[in-house]
Amino acid sequence: MLKIFKQYRPNQIARYVKSYFRGRLFIVGVGAFEFDCGRLLPPMNRDKKALNVLSEVNREIQNLSAASSIS
């Protein structure tokens, strides 16, 4: 299943990745990503913007996991 995000919102993307665990997504203006085991994988085109998005979304996923373990 391919989810298309029209705007880059790291928290929303992190919740999607965490809930579906494996799949593909596309962010308009950034590019396509795959995710597995609840983490974004590095994209085929390793431009700086895509890698920044990758690290920011994975950080948000980690924050969501930490917040859920505290509650």
C-alpha positions in Angstrom: 0.0 0.0 0.0 1.3 3.4 -1.0 0.3 6.4 1.2 0.8 9.9 -0.3 1.4 12.8 2.0 0.7 16.2 0.4 2.5 18.0 3.2 5.5 17.1 5.2 4.4 16.6 8.9 6.9 14.5 10.7 4.6 13.5 13.6 1.8 12.4 11.3 4.2 10.4 9.1 5.7 8.8 12.2 2.3 7.7 13.5 1.5 6.2 10.1 4.8 4.3 9.9 4.5 3.1 13.5 1.0 1.8 13.0 1.5 0.0 9.7 5.0 -1.3 10.4 5.8 -2.1 6.7 5.0 -0.4 3.4 5.8 2.6 1.2 5.0 6.2 1.3 5.5 9.3 -0.8 5.9 12.9 0.4 5.2 15.5 -2.2 8.3 17.7 -2.7 10.6 15.2 -1.0 10.2 11.8 -2.6 9.4 8.1 -2.0 10.4 6.1 1.0 9.9 2.5 2.2 9.6 1.5 5.8 10.0 -1.8 7.6 10.0 -2.8 11.3 8.4 0.6 12.1 11.4 2.6 10.7 11.9 4.6 7.5 14.6 3.0 5.3 17.1 5.2 3.4 15.7 6.2 0.0 17.3 5.2 -3.3 18.1 8.9 -4.1 20.3 9.9 -1.2 20.0 13.6 -1.4 20.4 15.7 1.6 16.7 16.7 2.0 15.6 13.1 1.9 18.2 12.0 4.5 17.1 14.9 6.8 13.5 13.8 6.4 14.5 10.2 7.2 16.3 11.1 10.4 13.6 13.5 11.6 10.8 11.0 11.1 12.8 8.2 12.7 13.5 10.5 15.6 9.7 11.2 15.9 9.0 7.4 15.8 11.5 6.9 18.6 9.8 9.8 20.6 6.4 8.1 20.1 7.8 4.8 21.4 9.3 6.5 24.4 6.1 8.3 25.2 4.0 5.2 25.0 6.3 3.2 27.3 6.1 6.0 29.9 2.3 6.1 29.9 
